[in-house]
Amino acid sequence: MPVKNVFLLIEDNLIDQLVIKQLLKKVLCIEEVHITNNGKEGIEWLLANKKLYPSIIIILDVQMPVMNGFEFLNAYAKLDSELKKDNQIYVLSSTLDPEEIKEISESIYVTDFLGKPFPIEEFRNKIHLNA
């Protein structure tokens, strides 16, 4: 059965975009996967689309040009609470930097941290889907 959640992938790497989108569609039967190339585009997408989608699962890369994952989280914190309501944010990164991992884990907006490559089975077990 298809999932009603909408997914927003904020990732600058085109290969990662393609692979993650295909994994979501094939393994989890996700119908809607929206992609932005950096945090700035992600914030703009949320501002333009949140009213259409009450529950958004965001997969957020850390290292990106224009606005990285940390800058996205800072900008996200300033959004109206209605825009943040019922969203889940999963940070996807290959970082091994303990300071970055600590900062991610301490964010009240981050649901969980996932290491690259995208662990689809682990992700399946963590997400809260609305079917």
Secondary structure, 3 states (H helix, E strand, C coil): CCECCEEEEECCCHHHHHHHHHHHHHHHCECCEEEECCHHHHHHHHHHHHHHCCCEEEEEECCCCCCCHHHHHHHHHCCCHHHHCCCEEEEEECCCCHHHHHHHHHCCCEEEEEECCCCHHHHHHHCCCCC
